[in-house]
Structure formats: structure tokens, C-alpha cells
Amino acid sequence: MARERQEQLLEEAQERRLARMVAGPGLRARAARWLFGLALLLERRETWRAVWERLEAPR
């Protein structure tokens, strides 16, 4: 019974780790950096403004 509980706890921990990797703040930061780089490459004021507004938007 203890072994089953331990296995269940390990599975739950793995699921939490995967969920953090998929939807964690790291993903948001990577997306923001990617959008920022894209805006700089395109050198358009509209794109820059849209990216900046998105970064400043409340959660």
C-alpha cells in the first residue's frame, strides 16, 4: 500500500512539473522576448506599439 501511494505521489509530481513547463511564467517570458524581437525586426511602429501594449496589459 505504501508503494502504491509513493508511485501515485511521483506521478502527481511529474504532472505538476509538466504543467509548469507548458504554462509557466517561463513560457510567457519566452513569448514576450520572441514578440519583442519580431517587432524590432519588422521595424514598424504599429507592431512595436502592439507588442508593448501586450506586455503592459494587466493579467
C-alpha positions as CSV (number, residue, x, y, z in Angstrom):
1,M,0.0,0.0,0.0
2,A,2.9,2.4,0.8
3,R,4.5,1.6,-2.6
4,E,1.2,2.4,-4.4
5,R,1.0,5.7,-2.5
6,Q,4.6,6.6,-3.4
7,E,4.0,5.8,-7.1
8,Q,0.9,8.0,-7.0
9,L,2.8,10.9,-5.4
10,L,5.6,10.5,-8.0
11,E,3.1,10.6,-10.9
12,E,1.4,13.7,-9.5
13,A,4.7,15.4,-9.1
14,Q,5.6,14.6,-12.7
15,E,2.2,16.0,-13.8
16,R,2.8,19.2,-11.9
17,R,6.3,19.6,-13.4
18,L,4.9,19.1,-16.9
19,A,2.1,21.6,-16.3
20,R,4.6,24.2,-15.1
21,M,6.8,23.7,-18.2
22,V,3.8,24.1,-20.5
23,A,2.0,27.1,-18.9
24,G,4.5,28.6,-16.5
25,P,5.9,32.1,-16.4
26,G,8.9,30.9,-18.5
27,L,6.7,30.3,-21.4
28,R,5.2,33.8,-21.1
29,A,8.7,35.3,-20.9
30,R,9.9,33.5,-23.9
31,A,6.8,34.5,-25.9
32,A,7.4,38.2,-24.9
33,R,11.0,38.1,-25.9
34,W,10.0,36.5,-29.2
35,L,7.4,39.2,-29.9
36,F,9.8,41.9,-28.9
37,G,12.4,40.5,-31.3
38,L,9.8,40.2,-34.1
39,A,8.8,43.9,-33.6
40,L,12.4,45.0,-33.8
41,L,12.9,43.0,-37.0
42,L,9.9,44.4,-38.7
43,E,10.7,48.0,-37.6
44,R,7.2,49.1,-37.6
45,R,5.8,51.5,-35.1
46,E,2.4,49.7,-35.1
47,T,3.9,46.4,-34.3
48,W,6.2,47.8,-31.6
49,R,3.2,49.6,-30.0
50,A,1.1,46.4,-30.2
51,V,3.8,44.3,-28.5
52,W,4.5,47.0,-25.9
53,E,0.7,47.3,-25.1
54,R,0.5,43.5,-24.8
55,L,3.5,43.4,-22.4
56,E,2.0,46.1,-20.2
57,A,-1.6,44.6,-20.2
58,P,-2.8,43.5,-16.8
59,R,-3.1,39.8,-16.3
